[in-house]
């Protein structure tokens, strides 16, 4: 979870109450990136490369 103020947290639910986490683990930016990388099928570097390619395409269209 990324909060409006930039804080990040991993919320763990135990099934007792679907609206309230049983545990909340506060994460710094690097920890949050690490967890996200573990949960995604592609690495952070691969996702960043894809974003960079898409940005280059968008910039190319604007200048063309």
Buried (B, 14 or more C-beta within 10 A) or exposed (E): EEEEEEEBBBEEEEEEEEEEBEEEEEBEEEEBEEBEBEEEEEEEEEBEEEEEEEEEEEEEEEEE
